[in-house]
Amino acid sequence: MKFRVHQYKDLDLTIHEATEEINTQEIISLLKDFYQNRLTTYLIWDLNKGGNPELSPNDIMKIIGISIEYGSLRKTGKTAIVTDNDLYFGLSRMYETYNEIETDLSLQVQVFRNFKQALSWFGINIKDAAGEPGAGSTFPY
């Protein structure tokens, strides 16, 4: 699998961490699995190790289609896309914009360059919720 899935029930958070180059079908498959089996309020797509994206604007619309199809299962929530890759960042901003225009879902999507910004947007304080890094915390970031 090209993604590692981290779920933190105490934080109501799921992280999909890319471990190598990814494609649209893998994202769609993981997104469907998230909606059907691991639904949380907060979702982070960590694309920092996702290689060079093989995504087009048409692919972005396919992914939004899944959000529309399953969106009623997650009436509220926030999705953060975290990437330091300029191309992923641009494509993710397209997704963010298309999501606002094409859906009437109350889900919020935002793109970030680092995890601290995403977690701050969620209102999650890792020190309080998961312990200090290196002191038994299982939070990988």
C-alpha positions as CSV (number, residue, x, y, z in Angstrom):
1,M,0.0,0.0,0.0
2,K,1.3,3.4,-0.9
3,F,-0.3,5.0,2.2
4,R,0.2,4.4,5.9
5,V,-3.0,5.0,7.9
6,H,-2.8,6.5,11.4
7,Q,-6.0,6.8,13.4
8,Y,-6.2,8.6,16.8
9,K,-9.6,8.0,18.2
10,D,-9.0,10.2,21.2
11,L,-8.3,13.1,18.8
12,D,-11.1,12.1,16.3
13,L,-8.3,12.2,13.7
14,T,-7.2,10.1,10.8
15,I,-3.9,10.7,8.9
16,H,-3.3,9.2,5.4
17,E,0.5,9.3,5.0
18,A,1.8,8.8,1.5
19,T,4.9,6.6,1.6
20,E,5.7,6.7,-2.2
21,E,4.4,8.0,-5.4
22,I,0.5,7.9,-5.6
23,N,-2.2,8.0,-8.2
24,T,-5.8,8.9,-8.4
25,Q,-7.2,5.4,-8.0
26,E,-5.2,4.9,-4.8
27,I,-6.6,8.2,-3.3
28,I,-10.1,7.3,-4.3
29,S,-9.8,3.8,-2.8
30,L,-8.5,5.1,0.4
31,L,-11.1,7.8,0.6
32,K,-13.9,5.3,0.1
33,D,-12.4,3.1,2.9
34,F,-12.2,6.2,5.2
35,Y,-15.9,7.0,4.7
36,Q,-17.0,3.4,5.0
37,N,-14.8,2.2,7.8
38,R,-12.8,4.8,9.7
39,L,-14.8,8.1,9.7
40,T,-13.4,10.8,11.9
41,T,-14.1,14.6,12.2
42,Y,-10.5,15.5,11.2
43,L,-8.6,14.1,8.3
44,I,-5.0,14.9,7.2
45,W,-3.6,13.8,3.8
46,D,0.2,13.8,4.3
47,L,1.5,14.0,0.7
48,N,5.1,15.0,1.7
49,K,6.5,11.6,0.5
50,G,4.0,11.2,-2.4
51,G,6.6,11.6,-5.1
52,N,5.7,13.5,-8.3
53,P,1.9,13.6,-8.6
54,E,0.2,11.9,-11.5
55,L,-3.0,13.9,-11.0
56,S,-4.8,16.1,-13.5
57,P,-7.7,18.6,-13.0
58,N,-10.0,15.8,-14.2
59,D,-8.6,13.5,-11.4
60,I,-9.3,16.2,-8.9
61,M,-13.0,16.2,-10.0
62,K,-13.1,12.4,-9.6
63,I,-11.9,12.8,-6.0
64,I,-14.5,15.5,-5.3
65,G,-17.1,13.1,-6.7
66,I,-16.3,10.7,-3.9
67,S,-16.6,13.5,-1.4
68,I,-20.0,14.3,-2.8
69,E,-21.1,10.7,-2.9
70,Y,-20.2,10.0,0.7
71,G,-20.3,13.5,2.1
72,S,-23.6,13.0,4.0
73,L,-21.8,10.5,6.2
74,R,-19.5,13.3,7.5
75,K,-21.8,16.3,7.9
76,T,-19.1,18.3,9.7
77,G,-15.4,18.0,9.7
78,K,-12.2,19.4,8.4
79,T,-9.8,17.9,5.9
80,A,-6.2,19.2,5.7
81,I,-3.8,18.5,2.9
82,V,-0.2,18.8,4.0
83,T,2.6,19.0,1.4
84,D,5.9,20.6,0.8
85,N,5.7,19.7,-3.0
86,D,4.8,22.7,-5.1
87,L,2.9,20.7,-7.6
88,Y,0.8,18.8,-5.0
89,F,0.2,22.1,-3.2
90,G,-1.2,23.7,-6.4
91,L,-3.3,20.6,-7.2
92,S,-4.5,20.5,-3.6
93,R,-5.5,24.2,-3.8
94,M,-7.5,23.3,-7.0
95,Y,-9.2,20.6,-4.9
96,E,-9.9,23.1,-2.1
97,T,-11.4,25.6,-4.6
98,Y,-13.4,23.0,-6.6
99,N,-14.8,21.6,-3.3
100,E,-16.1,25.0,-2.3
101,I,-17.7,25.6,-5.7
102,E,-19.0,22.2,-6.7
103,T,-20.4,20.9,-3.4
104,D,-22.8,22.1,-0.9
105,L,-21.2,20.1,1.9
106,S,-20.3,21.8,5.2
107,L,-16.9,20.0,5.2
108,Q,-14.0,22.4,5.2
109,V,-10.8,21.7,3.2
110,Q,-7.5,23.6,3.5
111,V,-4.0,23.1,2.2
112,F,-0.9,23.6,4.4
113,R,2.8,23.4,4.1
114,N,3.3,21.8,7.6
115,F,1.5,19.8,10.2
116,K,1.6,22.4,12.9
117,Q,-0.5,24.7,10.8
118,A,-3.0,21.9,10.0
119,L,-3.3,20.8,13.7
120,S,-3.7,24.5,14.8
121,W,-6.6,24.9,12.2
122,F,-8.2,21.8,13.7
123,G,-7.8,23.2,17.2
124,I,-5.8,20.1,18.3
125,N,-3.1,20.4,20.9
126,I,-0.9,17.4,20.6
127,K,0.9,18.0,23.9
128,D,-2.4,17.8,25.8
129,A,-4.0,15.0,23.8
130,A,-1.2,12.7,23.0
131,G,1.6,13.4,25.5
132,E,4.9,15.0,24.9
133,P,6.8,13.7,21.9
134,G,9.3,11.1,22.9
135,A,7.6,10.5,26.2
136,G,5.4,7.6,25.2
137,S,3.4,9.5,22.7
138,T,2.3,7.5,19.6
139,F,1.8,10.6,17.5
140,P,4.3,10.3,14.7
141,Y,4.6,14.0,13.8
